Structure formats: structure tokens, C-alpha cells
Amino acid sequence: MRSLGLELDDNVSIDLRGSLDKVAFLRIGDGIEIVVRESHVRTLREQATAALDDMAHVEAAEAVLENAFHAGAQARTAAALARETANAAQQAGADDPAEVAYAAAQRAGDAAERAQAAVKAASEAMCAADEAAETARAAAVHLAEWVGRQPS
């Protein structure tokens, strides 16, 4: 077998059960049954915890990105409000408070830009890491298959 890709919805049932002759049956939904060897089941058991940890780390990273994005949006909104207030204060002749508000608007705008840049950089890094992990996994699988085909 070379390649098969499936994406399962949460409502698709899966079942793994052992059988005779050191094989197990992985049943997906009502129409797919895959026979796997004991070594495959052991490998899945070893990889399950790591996969769940990876998923939790990605979820946590996505939450951080979302929070940074929202913080940047709030800073941008605050900067706009501070500029409006500064303009009104300046028109009313309150130059000192206007300068304070302009400075606050500048800091908020700068913070919004930094947050946006951080979100973009982190998102790109996450995608690059995911692609690198997939490439490394594919190389490891290919090498393991090649080693398995070599005469002893």
C-alpha cells in the first residue's frame, strides 16, 4: 500500500478489536475494515499519547494567537478613540491633555502593529513546523519501509 487519505467527522464511528493470529480489525464507519498486525496496534498505542499531546499543544497555541489577535484589535480601537479624543481636546484648546492622548494613541497603535506582526509570524511558524514534521514523518516511514525490504 502506498497512500490513502481519509478525513473522519466526529460522528463516524471507529472500533479497534483484536482477533486470532495476532491481528486486529480497525473498523471505520460501516464500510471500511482494515486488518492490522500486532506490531501496528503496539505502534498506535505508543503514538496515541504523543498525538493527543501534539493536538493539545496546537490548540493552546491557537488560543494564544487568538488572544493576541484580539488584544491587537482592542489596541487599534483604543488608538482610534484616543486620537478622536485628542482631536476634540485640541479643538477645545486643551493642548496638554491632547498631547497625552496623542502619545497614548501612538503607543496603542504601535502595540496593535506588534501584536499583528507577532500573530502573523507565529502563524507562519506553526505552518512551517507542521510541514517540516510531515516531511520528517514521511522520510522516517519511507526509510523504515526501505530497511524492511533489505535482505538480512
Buried (B, 14 or more C-beta within 10 A) or exposed (E): EEEEEEEEEEEEEEEBEEEEEEEBEBBBBEEEEEEBEEEBBEEBEEEEEEEEEEEEEEEEBEEEBEEBBEBBEBBBEBBBBBBEBBBEBBEEEBEEBBEBBBEBBBBBBEBBBEBBEBBEEBBEEBEEEEEEEEEEEEEEEEEEEEEEEEEE
